[in-house]
Amino acid sequence: MNLLLTLLTNTMLALLLVFIAFWLPQLNMYAEKTSPYECGFDPMGSARLPFSMKFFLVAITFLLFDLEIALLLPLPWAIQSNNLNTTLTMALFLISLLAASLAYEWTQEGLEWAE
């Protein structure tokens, strides 16, 4: 019961903070606030340059794979534990997940740079 109450309280508090963060800045909008700022000078060009969506997707994919590899870094210390079967099962699961994710990205051509 305490766990459920804690989870509910934390969820409600997080939702309230997100709502306030999105709602509060929209109350006081004016032109100076939405214009780009370049060290006090007038902008030389548009600050809202478009970028390649492919670059964005490759960058997000890199971050996800990097995070999964970071989860494997404590593995040498975990192998020294008493419960070796659980450690190896979790390591095999993470490596399998990483390999399956790479295979999926490869088949969906998410790693192709040329458009």
Phi and psi restraints in degrees (value plus and minus 20) as a CYANA .aco file:
   2 ASN   PHI     -85.1   -45.1
   2 ASN   PSI     -57.9   -17.9
   3 LEU   PHI     -84.0   -44.0
   3 LEU   PSI     -63.5   -23.5
   4 LEU   PHI     -83.7   -43.7
   4 LEU   PSI     -62.7   -22.7
   5 LEU   PHI     -84.5   -44.5
   5 LEU   PSI     -60.9   -20.9
   6 THR   PHI     -84.5   -44.5
   6 THR   PSI     -65.7   -25.7
   7 LEU   PHI     -82.8   -42.8
   7 LEU   PSI     -61.8   -21.8
   8 LEU   PHI     -84.6   -44.6
   8 LEU   PSI     -63.6   -23.6
   9 THR   PHI     -83.6   -43.6
   9 THR   PSI     -65.7   -25.7
  10 ASN   PHI     -84.5   -44.5
  10 ASN   PSI     -60.1   -20.1
  11 THR   PHI     -85.2   -45.2
  11 THR   PSI     -65.1   -25.1
  12 MET   PHI     -84.5   -44.5
  12 MET   PSI     -60.9   -20.9
  13 LEU   PHI     -84.5   -44.5
  13 LEU   PSI     -62.9   -22.9
  14 ALA   PHI     -83.5   -43.5
  14 ALA   PSI     -64.1   -24.1
  15 LEU   PHI     -83.7   -43.7
  15 LEU   PSI     -59.2   -19.2
  16 LEU   PHI     -83.2   -43.2
  16 LEU   PSI     -64.1   -24.1
  17 LEU   PHI     -86.2   -46.2
  17 LEU   PSI     -58.9   -18.9
  18 VAL   PHI     -85.2   -45.2
  18 VAL   PSI     -63.3   -23.3
  19 PHE   PHI     -80.9   -40.9
  19 PHE   PSI     -65.2   -25.2
  20 ILE   PHI     -84.6   -44.6
  20 ILE   PSI     -59.7   -19.7
  21 ALA   PHI     -85.1   -45.1
  21 ALA   PSI     -52.2   -12.2
  22 PHE   PHI    -107.1   -67.1
  22 PHE   PSI     -49.6    -9.6
  23 TRP   PHI    -105.2   -65.2
  23 TRP   PSI     -61.6   -21.6
  24 LEU   PHI     -82.5   -42.5
  24 LEU   PSI     -65.6   -25.6
  25 PRO   PHI     -85.1   -45.1
  25 PRO   PSI     -41.6    -1.6
  26 GLN   PHI     -99.3   -59.3
  26 GLN   PSI     -29.1    10.9
  27 LEU   PHI     -93.6   -53.6
  27 LEU   PSI     -50.5   -10.5
  28 ASN   PHI    -143.9  -103.9
  28 ASN   PSI      49.4    89.4
  29 MET   PHI    -120.8   -80.8
  29 MET   PSI     113.8   153.8
  30 TYR   PHI    -168.9  -128.9
  30 TYR   PSI     149.6   189.6
  31 ALA   PHI     -82.4   -42.4
  31 ALA   PSI     -58.3   -18.3
  32 GLU   PHI     -85.3   -45.3
  32 GLU   PSI     -52.3   -12.3
  33 LYS   PHI     -92.6   -52.6
  33 LYS   PSI     -52.2   -12.2
  34 THR   PHI    -113.6   -73.6
  34 THR   PSI     -25.4    14.6
  35 SER   PHI    -105.4   -65.4
  35 SER   PSI     130.2   170.2
  36 PRO   PHI     -90.4   -50.4
  36 PRO   PSI     132.7   172.7
  37 TYR   PHI    -140.3  -100.3
  37 TYR   PSI     104.5   144.5
  38 GLU   PHI    -145.6  -105.6
  38 GLU   PSI      58.5    98.5
  39 CYS   PHI      33.7    73.7
  39 CYS   PSI      14.1    54.1
  40 GLY   PHI      66.4   106.4
  40 GLY   PSI     -26.3    13.7
  41 PHE   PHI    -116.6   -76.6
  41 PHE   PSI     141.4   181.4
  42 ASP   PHI     -86.1   -46.1
  42 ASP   PSI     122.1   162.1
  43 PRO   PHI     -80.7   -40.7
  43 PRO   PSI     117.7   157.7
  44 MET   PHI     -94.4   -54.4
  44 MET   PSI     -51.6   -11.6
  45 GLY   PHI    -175.4  -135.4
  45 GLY   PSI    -187.0  -147.0
  46 SER   PHI     -93.7   -53.7
  46 SER   PSI     112.2   152.2
  47 ALA   PHI    -106.6   -66.6
  47 ALA   PSI     -27.2    12.8
  48 ARG   PHI    -122.7   -82.7
  48 ARG   PSI      38.8    78.8
  49 LEU   PHI     -93.8   -53.8
  49 LEU   PSI     116.9   156.9
  50 PRO   PHI     -92.9   -52.9
  50 PRO   PSI     130.4   170.4
  51 PHE   PHI    -149.5  -109.5
  51 PHE   PSI     143.6   183.6
  52 SER   PHI     -89.0   -49.0
  52 SER   PSI     109.4   149.4
  53 MET   PHI     -87.2   -47.2
  53 MET   PSI     -50.6   -10.6
  54 LYS   PHI     -83.1   -43.1
  54 LYS   PSI     -61.9   -21.9
  55 PHE   PHI     -80.7   -40.7
  55 PHE   PSI     -63.5   -23.5
  56 PHE   PHI     -80.9   -40.9
  56 PHE   PSI     -65.1   -25.1
  57 LEU   PHI     -86.4   -46.4
  57 LEU   PSI     -59.2   -19.2
  58 VAL   PHI     -86.5   -46.5
  58 VAL   PSI     -58.8   -18.8
  59 ALA   PHI     -85.0   -45.0
  59 ALA   PSI     -62.2   -22.2
  60 ILE   PHI     -85.7   -45.7
  60 ILE   PSI     -61.0   -21.0
  61 THR   PHI     -81.7   -41.7
  61 THR   PSI     -63.1   -23.1
  62 PHE   PHI     -79.8   -39.8
  62 PHE   PSI     -63.4   -23.4
  63 LEU   PHI     -83.2   -43.2
  63 LEU   PSI     -59.8   -19.8
  64 LEU   PHI     -86.3   -46.3
  64 LEU   PSI     -63.6   -23.6
  65 PHE   PHI     -86.3   -46.3
  65 PHE   PSI     -57.1   -17.1
  66 ASP   PHI     -84.0   -44.0
  66 ASP   PSI     -59.0   -19.0
  67 LEU   PHI     -85.0   -45.0
  67 LEU   PSI     -62.0   -22.0
  68 GLU   PHI     -85.4   -45.4
  68 GLU   PSI     -58.3   -18.3
  69 ILE   PHI     -88.2   -48.2
  69 ILE   PSI     -55.7   -15.7
  70 ALA   PHI     -83.8   -43.8
  70 ALA   PSI     -47.8    -7.8
  71 LEU   PHI     -89.7   -49.7
  71 LEU   PSI     -41.5    -1.5
  72 LEU   PHI    -107.2   -67.2
  72 LEU   PSI     -32.0     8.0
  73 LEU   PHI     -80.4   -40.4
  73 LEU   PSI     -59.0   -19.0
  74 PRO   PHI     -97.8   -57.8
  74 PRO   PSI     -13.7    26.3
  75 LEU   PHI     -78.8   -38.8
  75 LEU   PSI     -62.3   -22.3
  76 PRO   PHI     -79.6   -39.6
  76 PRO   PSI     -54.6   -14.6
  77 TRP   PHI     -96.3   -56.3
  77 TRP   PSI     -52.3   -12.3
  78 ALA   PHI     -91.7   -51.7
  78 ALA   PSI     -47.5    -7.5
  79 ILE   PHI     -86.0   -46.0
  79 ILE   PSI     -44.7    -4.7
  80 GLN   PHI     -96.8   -56.8
  80 GLN   PSI     -23.0    17.0
  81 SER   PHI     -94.8   -54.8
  81 SER   PSI     150.8   190.8
  82 ASN   PHI     -95.0   -55.0
  82 ASN   PSI     -52.1   -12.1
  83 ASN   PHI    -116.3   -76.3
  83 ASN   PSI      62.5   102.5
  84 LEU   PHI     -92.3   -52.3
  84 LEU   PSI     -54.0   -14.0
  85 ASN   PHI     -82.9   -42.9
  85 ASN   PSI     -63.6   -23.6
  86 THR   PHI     -84.6   -44.6
  86 THR   PSI     -62.6   -22.6
  87 THR   PHI     -81.7   -41.7
  87 THR   PSI     -67.2   -27.2
  88 LEU   PHI     -88.5   -48.5
  88 LEU   PSI     -54.3   -14.3
  89 THR   PHI     -84.2   -44.2
  89 THR   PSI     -65.0   -25.0
  90 MET   PHI     -86.4   -46.4
  90 MET   PSI     -59.5   -19.5
  91 ALA   PHI     -84.6   -44.6
  91 ALA   PSI     -62.8   -22.8
  92 LEU   PHI     -84.4   -44.4
  92 LEU   PSI     -58.2   -18.2
  93 PHE   PHI     -83.0   -43.0
  93 PHE   PSI     -65.4   -25.4
  94 LEU   PHI     -85.1   -45.1
  94 LEU   PSI     -60.8   -20.8
  95 ILE   PHI     -87.5   -47.5
  95 ILE   PSI     -58.8   -18.8
  96 SER   PHI     -85.0   -45.0
  96 SER   PSI     -61.2   -21.2
  97 LEU   PHI     -82.7   -42.7
  97 LEU   PSI     -61.1   -21.1
  98 LEU   PHI     -84.4   -44.4
  98 LEU   PSI     -63.8   -23.8
  99 ALA   PHI     -86.8   -46.8
  99 ALA   PSI     -61.3   -21.3
 100 ALA   PHI     -85.9   -45.9
 100 ALA   PSI     -58.4   -18.4
 101 SER   PHI     -85.5   -45.5
 101 SER   PSI     -61.5   -21.5
 102 LEU   PHI     -84.4   -44.4
 102 LEU   PSI     -62.4   -22.4
 103 ALA   PHI     -83.1   -43.1
 103 ALA   PSI     -60.7   -20.7
 104 TYR   PHI     -84.1   -44.1
 104 TYR   PSI     -66.1   -26.1
 105 GLU   PHI     -81.6   -41.6
 105 GLU   PSI     -58.1   -18.1
 106 TRP   PHI     -86.8   -46.8
 106 TRP   PSI     -64.2   -24.2
 107 THR   PHI     -90.0   -50.0
 107 THR   PSI     -50.1   -10.1
 108 GLN   PHI    -105.5   -65.5
 108 GLN   PSI     -17.1    22.9
 109 GLU   PHI      36.7    76.7
 109 GLU   PSI      18.5    58.5
 110 GLY   PHI     -99.4   -59.4
 110 GLY   PSI     -32.8     7.2
 111 LEU   PHI    -120.1   -80.1
 111 LEU   PSI     -20.6    19.4
 112 GLU   PHI     -96.6   -56.6
 112 GLU   PSI     107.5   147.5
 113 TRP   PHI    -107.7   -67.7
 113 TRP   PSI     -57.3   -17.3
 114 ALA   PHI     -90.6   -50.6
 114 ALA   PSI     119.1   159.1
